[in-house]
């Protein structure tokens, strides 16, 4: 997906390899370098202007209490790297705050104009099933009762409206949401009990613009942090949600 490469400028292999051999770097620095080298723009994203020093400053809040002098800390440090640098951008921005349920109750649209941020630039999730058009947009509903609804639109169909999302609520309920102690929103299913999703949802409190996309006050940005097969906190999916009115 070459048209997505502008979303994350990542460190290239040879400079990283050379830096990783620098004896002055601690284990946290080397882990940061090696993870970007190994994964590139699959599930890790960073600003093109970020130096190693700047990236380490972003990582530091996530590695408190981890012994960076102990080689056995490498797995924990790798998880911290995935946590700090999700695609398409880190939520550690002054314009964002972790949401509470009052922020996300309601009906939302993940518009087609933001859909290019859905996955990291090189994520295998961009591969389409033969014969199936890509997702154009999504409708997402969180009801105060815990009811959770998703409407994925593909092809030439229109994106869902407020009325559309209300209408699909008449269908049998299979998905529910709940807030975990760490503030994440967990999605559970009754039809597939082993399936779950854990989303980190942030509310926009100051407007900003990235990748020519405007994020307005009241919008949400959400990162899918955990699901079956993903225990390393890597954000595999991103959503930009605008309130349906």
C-alpha positions as a printed NumPy array, in Angstrom:
array([[  0.   ,   0.   ,   0.   ],
       [  2.519,   2.605,  -1.176],
       [ -0.032,   5.436,  -0.966],
       [ -0.079,   4.965,   2.815],
       [  3.622,   5.318,   3.438],
       [  3.332,   9.021,   4.232],
       [  1.422,   8.082,   7.393],
       [  4.525,   6.824,   9.191],
       [  8.162,   7.482,   8.403],
       [ 10.135,   4.697,  10.002],
       [ 13.817,   4.116,  10.744],
       [ 15.665,   2.233,   8.021],
       [ 17.489,  -1.004,   8.667],
       [ 21.177,  -0.156,   8.223],
       [ 21.339,   2.931,  10.486],
       [ 19.287,   1.126,  13.096],
       [ 21.532,  -1.914,  12.98 ],
       [ 24.575,   0.278,  13.456],
       [ 22.951,   2.182,  16.328],
       [ 21.892,  -1.07 ,  17.996],
       [ 25.564,  -2.025,  18.334],
       [ 26.368,   1.208,  20.218],
       [ 27.516,   0.169,  23.686],
       [ 26.396,   3.521,  25.125],
       [ 22.733,   2.634,  24.521],
       [ 20.826,   0.871,  27.283],
       [ 18.482,  -2.058,  26.784],
       [ 15.438,   0.198,  26.383],
       [ 17.11 ,   2.129,  23.535],
       [ 18.19 ,  -1.082,  21.834],
       [ 14.708,  -2.577,  22.199],
       [ 13.165,   0.535,  20.694],
       [ 15.544,   0.398,  17.742],
       [ 15.192,  -3.345,  17.159],
       [ 11.389,  -3.288,  17.236],
       [ 11.178,  -0.544,  14.639],
       [ 13.756,  -2.383,  12.559],
       [ 11.841,  -5.648,  12.728],
       [  8.323,  -4.311,  12.215],
       [  8.767,  -1.087,  10.231],
       [  5.3  ,   0.273,   9.426],
       [  3.393,  -2.922,  10.218],
       [  2.066,  -1.924,  13.653],
       [  4.563,   0.732,  14.776],
       [  4.456,   4.382,  13.713],
       [  6.503,   7.437,  14.595],
       [  6.99 ,  10.983,  13.395],
       [  9.545,  11.554,  10.643],
       [ 11.157,  14.206,  12.862],
       [ 11.586,  11.994,  15.905],
       [ 15.159,  11.382,  17.03 ],
       [ 16.02 ,   8.42 ,  19.22 ],
       [ 16.184,  10.802,  22.174],
       [ 12.692,  12.132,  21.469],
       [ 11.28 ,   8.637,  20.998],
       [ 12.89 ,   7.474,  24.243],
       [ 11.193,  10.374,  26.041],
       [  7.838,   9.12 ,  24.751],
       [  8.705,   5.579,  25.821],
       [  9.854,   6.459,  29.346],
       [  6.33 ,   6.737,  30.901],
       [  5.668,   3.141,  29.84 ],
       [  8.848,   1.591,  31.26 ],
       [  8.72 ,   2.85 ,  34.836],
       [  9.636,   0.001,  37.139],
       [ 11.295,  -2.058,  34.38 ],
       [ 14.965,  -2.889,  34.96 ],
       [ 16.661,  -1.668,  31.759],
       [ 19.951,  -3.239,  32.905],
       [ 18.476,  -6.752,  32.908],
       [ 18.347,  -8.609,  29.59 ],
       [ 15.324, -10.528,  30.876],
       [ 13.355,  -7.257,  30.657],
       [ 13.414,  -7.324,  26.849],
       [  9.869,  -8.777,  26.402],
       [  8.371,  -6.204,  28.775],
       [ 10.243,  -3.419,  27.012],
       [  9.026,  -4.643,  23.62 ],
       [  5.422,  -4.494,  24.841],
       [  6.104,  -0.95 ,  26.063],
       [  7.309,   0.02 ,  22.579],
       [  4.093,  -1.3  ,  21.007],
       [  2.092,   0.575,  23.632],
       [  3.861,   3.891,  23.07 ],
       [  3.966,   3.94 ,  19.262],
       [  0.702,   2.703,  17.74 ],
       [ -0.291,   3.585,  14.179],
       [ -1.135,   6.086,  12.848],
       [  0.074,   8.275,  15.756],
       [  0.631,   8.11 ,  19.489],
       [ -2.329,   9.074,  21.69 ],
       [  0.126,  10.834,  24.022],
       [ -0.924,  14.215,  22.681],
       [ -2.149,  17.236,  24.653],
       [ -5.233,  17.354,  22.412],
       [ -6.423,  13.94 ,  23.643],
       [ -7.529,  12.47 ,  26.956],
       [ -8.617,   8.96 ,  27.853],
       [-12.387,   8.786,  27.437],
       [-15.036,   7.875,  29.977],
       [-18.33 ,   6.272,  29.027],
       [-20.134,   9.619,  28.88 ],
       [-17.826,  10.527,  25.994],
       [-18.61 ,   7.564,  23.764],
       [-22.247,   6.662,  24.482],
       [-24.143,   7.25 ,  21.232],
       [-23.894,   6.647,  17.491],
       [-20.684,   7.284,  15.588],
       [-19.298,   7.278,  12.065],
       [-15.809,   6.211,  11.043],
       [-15.888,   8.194,   7.786],
       [-14.402,   7.226,   4.45 ],
       [-12.158,  10.32 ,   4.625],
       [-10.317,   8.811,   7.616],
       [-10.413,   5.155,   6.587],
       [ -6.868,   5.272,   5.207],
       [ -5.677,   5.455,   8.834],
       [ -7.388,   2.185,   9.775],
       [ -4.188,   0.09 ,   9.797],
       [ -0.448,   0.702,   9.747],
       [  0.967,   1.441,   6.289],
       [  2.382,  -2.064,   5.834],
       [ -0.135,  -3.999,   7.882],
       [ -1.238,  -7.295,   6.302],
       [ -4.784,  -6.309,   7.312],
       [ -4.921,  -4.171,   4.165],
       [ -5.035,  -7.309,   2.02 ],
       [ -8.527,  -7.738,   0.686],
       [-10.463, -10.967,   0.288],
       [-10.7  , -11.626,  -3.461],
       [-13.995, -10.374,  -4.842],
       [-14.797,  -8.293,  -1.754],
       [-14.474,  -4.495,  -1.91 ],
       [-12.622,  -2.707,   0.901],
       [-14.458,  -1.238,   3.877],
       [-15.682,   2.231,   2.926],
       [-16.861,   3.42 ,   6.353],
       [-18.272,   2.121,   9.628],
       [-21.131,   2.971,  11.929],
       [-20.436,   2.295,  15.61 ],
       [-23.012,   2.461,  18.422],
       [-22.457,   2.317,  22.172],
       [-25.707,   2.213,  24.131],
       [-25.933,   2.918,  27.843],
       [-27.373,  -0.574,  28.355],
       [-24.083,  -2.116,  27.181],
       [-25.432,  -2.92 ,  23.714],
       [-22.77 ,  -2.526,  20.984],
       [-23.433,  -2.358,  17.245],
       [-21.205,  -2.121,  14.173],
       [-22.273,  -1.529,  10.574],
       [-19.499,  -1.991,   8.   ],
       [-20.197,  -0.489,   4.585],
       [-18.389,  -1.715,   1.492],
       [-18.49 ,  -0.746,  -2.151],
       [-20.868,   1.933,  -3.418],
       [-23.394,   1.816,  -0.567],
       [-24.005,   4.963,   1.462],
       [-22.435,   5.371,   4.886],
       [-24.835,   4.774,   7.8  ],
       [-26.923,   7.557,   9.294],
       [-28.265,   8.007,  12.817],
       [-31.55 ,   6.414,  11.697],
       [-29.701,   3.467,  10.153],
       [-27.861,   2.761,  13.397],
       [-31.06 ,   2.991,  15.396],
       [-32.734,   0.585,  12.947],
       [-30.112,  -2.148,  13.287],
       [-30.666,  -2.138,  17.036],
       [-33.816,  -4.172,  16.353],
       [-31.591,  -7.077,  15.297],
       [-30.665,  -9.694,  17.925],
       [-27.993,  -8.507,  20.33 ],
       [-24.717, -10.421,  20.095],
       [-22.097,  -7.868,  21.191],
       [-21.727,  -5.952,  24.455],
       [-19.293,  -3.389,  25.773],
       [-17.898,  -2.876,  29.273],
       [-15.225,  -0.637,  30.781],
       [-12.21 ,  -2.422,  32.275],
       [-10.337,  -1.168,  35.381],
       [ -7.558,   0.19 ,  33.131],
       [-10.083,   2.343,  31.243],
       [-10.183,   0.237,  28.099],
       [-13.474,  -0.759,  26.529],
       [-13.932,  -4.507,  26.108],
       [-16.234,  -5.891,  23.411],
       [-17.614,  -9.375,  24.089],
       [-19.762, -11.609,  21.884],
       [-22.398, -14.174,  22.802],
       [-22.221, -15.947,  19.422],
       [-18.427, -16.407,  19.592],
       [-17.583, -16.487,  23.327],
       [-13.816, -16.766,  22.767],
       [-13.784, -13.62 ,  20.648],
       [-13.098, -10.295,  22.351],
       [-11.688,  -6.865,  21.606],
       [-10.099,  -4.317,  23.926],
       [-10.162,  -0.737,  22.681],
       [ -8.361,   2.283,  24.06 ],
       [-10.645,   5.233,  23.321],
       [ -9.585,   8.872,  23.579],
       [-11.698,  12.018,  23.374],
       [-10.489,  15.027,  21.399],
       [-10.467,  18.037,  23.74 ],
       [ -8.531,  20.437,  21.475],
       [ -8.922,  20.361,  17.669],
       [ -5.915,  19.297,  15.606],
       [ -5.061,  18.168,  12.089],
       [ -2.873,  15.277,  10.929],
       [ -2.477,  13.697,   7.499],
       [ -4.857,  16.387,   6.138],
       [ -7.604,  15.042,   8.414],
       [ -9.278,  17.321,  10.942],
       [-10.012,  15.972,  14.406],
       [-12.685,  18.122,  16.057],
       [-13.547,  18.583,  19.719],
       [-15.851,  15.727,  20.703],
       [-14.454,  13.307,  18.116],
       [-12.993,  10.025,  19.342],
       [ -9.842,   8.184,  18.356],
       [ -9.699,   4.491,  19.225],
       [ -6.968,   1.85 ,  19.16 ],
       [ -7.678,  -1.892,  19.128],
       [ -5.069,  -3.037,  21.656],
       [ -5.957,  -6.672,  22.42 ],
       [ -7.823,  -9.516,  20.736],
       [ -7.204, -13.284,  20.399],
       [ -3.653, -13.805,  19.191],
       [ -2.483, -10.325,  20.209],
       [ -1.077, -10.202,  23.722],
       [  1.676,  -7.643,  23.038],
       [ -0.51 ,  -4.53 ,  23.154],
       [  0.056,  -3.726,  19.48 ],
       [ -2.716,  -1.544,  18.054],
       [ -3.872,  -3.517,  15.015],
       [ -6.768,  -1.195,  14.088],
       [ -7.468,   2.517,  14.474],
       [-10.776,   4.394,  14.318],
       [-11.561,   8.083,  13.995],
       [-15.15 ,   8.481,  15.149],
       [-17.424,  11.451,  14.481],
       [-20.74 ,  11.805,  16.285],
       [-23.779,  11.016,  14.146],
       [-26.519,  13.607,  14.557]])
